[in-house]
């Protein structure tokens, strides 16, 4: 089932100019997707372009964030490791819940990207809520009952690197609930590798009761001592039922080709290069050529060794 493109949020004149320039620079992404970059980078055109290039080079080849659906990540959702209860915190930020005790430690890079895909899926859902792009997201990390054996540092590093450097998400707050002694040490060890602003947004919350200082009782799910009724199993089943109409499985490259083909078929002007810079398509093409050359060189070196 197709997902309707959300309405663009209100933008300042500077943000409108930035969005217009980006829409000339690339036809690969929709106005709403580009708007996420504009707001995340506060209308700074060069920073937006740099982040879009990183997004296109590092994330899109693995999976296209806007194309992820619930059935792609249903295992993670059905375990109740990640949920989106529809709550907002006191500042208007949508709340994404991570129940760490329900996470199964990853063992391979492919498994880590599957977990990352689930995180991006919920982030995409949350960003479609009214006001979410402007207010940012609230991550509620429930560490109750987490054992040392569940520590998944490679996944944590992948998620941190992606959210900081390759994806247009504004993180307003990270509420870490019920951390044990060793998880507090882990947080302290990770902070130096975080951007200063993000590190400052981590708030350690000792008990569920203390969560009410950040999320009002009517918005806090019952599982955290609040009043909001939320059934994660019914929520997951609802998402899957909405996707009852089969969705074609598109690879990232096929998705890009389809979007570019639609843009070329429309009466709109062809992609225009912003003065003083290459178009995104040119940057991506160079990146693909570089990767192909590196692979060819590696294969040749391996053949010579044999």
C-alpha positions in Angstrom: 0.0 0.0 0.0 1.4 3.4 -1.0 2.2 5.8 1.8 1.0 9.3 1.2 3.6 12.1 1.2 3.2 14.2 4.4 2.3 17.9 4.1 5.4 20.1 4.3 5.8 22.0 7.6 5.9 25.8 7.8 9.3 27.0 6.7 11.1 30.3 7.1 12.1 32.3 4.0 15.7 31.1 4.4 14.5 27.5 4.7 12.3 27.9 1.6 15.3 29.2 -0.4 17.4 26.3 0.8 14.7 23.7 -0.1 14.3 25.3 -3.6 18.1 25.1 -4.2 18.1 21.4 -3.1 15.2 20.6 -5.4 17.3 22.1 -8.3 20.4 20.2 -7.2 18.8 16.8 -7.2 15.6 15.1 -8.4 16.4 11.9 -6.5 14.4 12.8 -3.3 10.9 14.1 -2.7 10.3 17.6 -1.3 9.4 16.2 2.1 12.6 14.1 2.3 14.7 17.2 1.4 12.7 19.2 3.9 14.0 16.9 6.7 17.6 17.8 5.7 16.7 21.5 5.6 15.2 21.5 9.1 17.9 19.2 10.6 20.7 21.5 9.2 18.8 24.7 10.0 18.6 25.9 6.4 22.4 25.8 5.8 22.6 24.8 2.1 26.2 23.5 2.2 25.6 21.4 5.3 22.4 20.0 3.8 24.3 19.0 0.6 27.1 17.4 2.6 24.6 15.3 4.7 22.6 14.3 1.6 25.8 13.1 0.0 26.6 11.0 3.1 23.1 9.7 3.2 23.2 8.8 -0.5 26.6 7.2 -0.3 26.5 5.3 3.0 22.9 4.6 3.9 20.8 4.4 0.7 23.0 1.6 -0.9 22.1 -0.6 2.1 18.3 0.3 2.2 16.2 3.2 1.2 14.8 4.7 4.4 11.5 5.9 2.9 10.8 2.5 1.4 11.0 0.5 4.7 7.7 -1.0 5.7 6.6 -2.8 8.9 6.8 -6.3 7.2 10.5 -5.6 6.5 11.2 -5.2 10.3 8.4 -7.2 11.8 10.7 -9.5 13.9 12.0 -6.5 15.8 8.5 -5.0 16.2 6.9 -8.3 17.3 9.5 -8.7 20.1 8.4 -5.3 21.4 12.1 -4.2 21.3 11.1 -1.0 19.5 7.7 0.7 19.7 6.1 4.0 18.8 3.2 4.5 21.3 2.0 7.8 19.8 3.1 9.7 22.9 4.8 13.1 23.0 7.0 14.5 25.7 6.5 17.8 27.5 8.2 19.7 24.7 6.1 18.2 21.9 8.6 15.6 20.7 7.2 12.2 19.5 8.5 9.4 21.8 10.2 6.3 20.4 10.6 3.5 23.0 13.5 1.1 23.0 13.1 -1.9 25.4 16.7 -3.0 25.6 15.9 -6.3 27.5 14.0 -7.5 24.5 16.8 -6.9 22.1 18.7 -9.9 20.7 22.4 -9.2 20.4 23.6 -9.1 16.8 26.4 -11.3 15.6 27.0 -10.1 12.0 27.0 -6.8 10.1 23.9 -7.9 8.2 22.0 -8.4 11.4 23.1 -4.9 12.6 21.8 -3.3 9.4 18.5 -5.2 9.9 18.3 -3.7 13.5 19.3 -0.3 12.1 16.5 -0.6 9.5 13.9 -1.1 12.3 15.2 2.0 14.1 15.1 4.1 10.9 11.6 2.8 10.2 10.3 4.1 13.5 12.1 7.3 13.0 10.5 7.7 9.7 7.0 7.1 11.3 7.7 9.6 14.0 8.9 12.3 11.6 5.6 12.1 9.8 3.8 13.4 12.9 2.8 17.0 12.9 5.5 19.2 14.3 8.0 16.3 14.7 10.6 17.7 12.2 10.7 21.0 14.1 10.5 19.6 17.7 12.8 16.6 17.1 12.4 13.1 18.6 12.5 11.8 22.1 14.2 8.4 22.6 13.1 6.5 25.7 15.7 3.8 26.3 14.3 1.4 28.9 17.3 -0.5 30.4 15.3 -2.3 33.0 16.6 -5.9 33.4 19.4 -5.6 30.8 22.3 -8.0 31.4 25.9 -7.5 30.4 25.6 -10.3 27.8 23.1 -8.1 25.9 25.6 -5.3 25.4 25.8 -4.8 21.6 28.5 -2.2 21.2 29.0 -2.8 17.4 25.3 -2.0 16.9 25.4 1.0 19.2 28.4 2.3 17.2 26.5 1.8 13.9 23.4 3.5 15.1 25.3 6.4 16.6 27.4 6.9 13.5 24.3 6.8 11.3 22.2 9.2 13.3 25.0 11.7 13.7 26.6 11.6 10.2 24.3 10.0 7.6 20.7 10.6 8.5 18.5 13.8 8.9 17.0 13.2 12.3 16.8 15.8 15.1 17.2 14.1 18.5 15.7 16.3 21.2 16.2 14.1 24.2 17.5 10.6 25.1 15.9 9.5 28.3 17.9 6.5 29.7 15.7 4.8 32.3 16.8 2.4 35.1 20.4 2.1 34.0 22.5 -0.4 36.0 26.1 0.4 37.2 27.7 -1.1 34.1 25.3 0.7 31.7 26.2 4.0 33.3 29.8 3.2 32.7 29.0 2.4 29.1 27.2 5.7 28.6 30.2 7.5 30.1 32.5 5.7 27.7 30.4 6.5 24.6 29.8 10.2 25.3 33.3 11.3 24.2 32.5 9.9 20.7 29.2 11.8 20.5 28.7 15.2 19.1 28.6 17.7 22.0 24.9 18.7 21.5 23.7 15.1 21.4 25.8 14.1 24.4 24.2 17.0 26.3 20.7 15.7 25.5 21.2 12.4 27.3 19.2 12.4 30.6 19.5 9.5 33.1 16.2 8.8 34.7 16.4 6.6 37.8 12.8 5.3 38.0 9.6 5.2 36.0 8.1 7.7 38.4 10.8 10.2 37.5 9.8 9.9 33.8 6.8 12.0 34.7 9.1 15.0 34.9 9.7 14.6 31.2 6.5 13.0 29.8 3.1 13.8 31.3 1.1 11.0 32.9 -1.6 11.0 30.2 1.1 10.5 27.5 3.2 8.0 29.4 2.3 4.3 28.5 0.8 2.2 31.2 3.9 -0.1 31.1 5.9 2.8 32.5 3.4 3.8 35.2 1.4 6.2 33.1 -2.2 6.4 31.9 -1.8 6.0 28.1 -3.2 2.7 26.9 -1.0 1.1 24.4 -0.9 -2.5 23.2 2.3 -3.1 21.3 1.1 -6.4 19.8 -2.1 -4.9 18.5 -0.1 -1.9 17.2 2.3 -4.1 15.2 -0.6 -6.2 13.8 -2.3 -3.1 12.8 0.7 -1.9 10.9 1.0 -5.2 9.1 -2.7 -5.3 8.2 -2.4 -1.9 6.6 0.2 -3.4 4.3 -2.0 -6.3 3.3 -1.7 -5.2 -0.3 1.7 -6.6 -1.5 4.5 -4.0 -1.7 7.0 -4.6 -4.5 10.4 -5.2 -3.1 12.7 -2.6 -4.6 16.4 -2.5 -4.1 17.9 0.9 -3.3 19.2 1.2 -6.9 15.8 0.3 -8.4 14.1 2.8 -6.1 16.5 5.5 -7.3 16.0 4.6 -11.0 12.2 4.7 -10.6 12.3 8.1 -8.9 14.7 9.6 -11.6 12.5 8.1 -14.4 9.4 9.8 -12.9 11.3 13.1 -12.7 12.5 12.9 -16.3 9.0 12.0 -17.5 7.4 15.0 -15.8 7.2 18.4 -17.4 9.5 19.8 -14.8 12.9 21.0 -15.8 15.8 18.5 -15.7 18.1 18.5 -12.7 20.0 21.8 -12.5 23.5 22.1 -11.0 23.7 24.8 -8.3 26.4 27.3 -9.1 29.8 26.1 -7.9 28.8 22.5 -7.2 28.1 19.2 -8.9 24.6 17.7 -8.9 24.0 14.9 -6.4 23.6 12.5 -9.3 27.1 13.3 -10.5 28.5 12.9 -7.0 26.7 9.5 -6.7 27.9 8.4 -10.1 31.5 9.2 -9.1 31.1 7.3 -5.9 29.8 4.2 -7.7 32.7 4.3 -10.2 35.2 4.6 -7.3 33.6 1.6 -5.5 33.7 -0.5 -8.8 37.3 0.4 -9.4 38.3 -0.5 -5.8 36.5 -3.8 -6.1 38.2 -4.6 -9.5 41.6 -3.8 -8.0 40.9 -6.0 -5.0 39.8 -8.9 -7.2 42.9 -8.5 -9.4 45.2 -8.5 -6.4 43.5 -11.7 -5.1 43.9 -13.4 -8.5 47.6 -12.5 -8.6 48.1 -14.0 -5.2 46.5 -17.3 -6.3 
